Amino acid sequence: MSVIETVEANGQIFLGKEYAGKTVMVEETEPGVWVVKLGQFIPDSERWLHDPIAQAKLDEAIAWAEMTPARDNLIEIEAAVNGR
């Protein structure tokens, strides 16, 4: 499908109400040629979470947290963490 749109004075174009609030990636493949892709994107600050090694460590930590009951005694927890 091709649509001809006019770029507004503020630099915006109208893609349609069905795309309102959606995230898009706009890639300029060459001057004046844009590819617009709809999708979900990972912020740079969260990209490390998707690294396989980090994901494995997170999965291990979540599994441990699910199987380990919460403790109320902070002094015992501090001693365990500090190796006392």
Protein Blocks (a to p, Z undefined) as FASTA:
>chain_A
ZZdddddfkopacebjklgoiacddddfbghiacddddddddfklmmmmgmklmmmmmmm
mmmmmmpccdfblmlmmmmmnoZZ
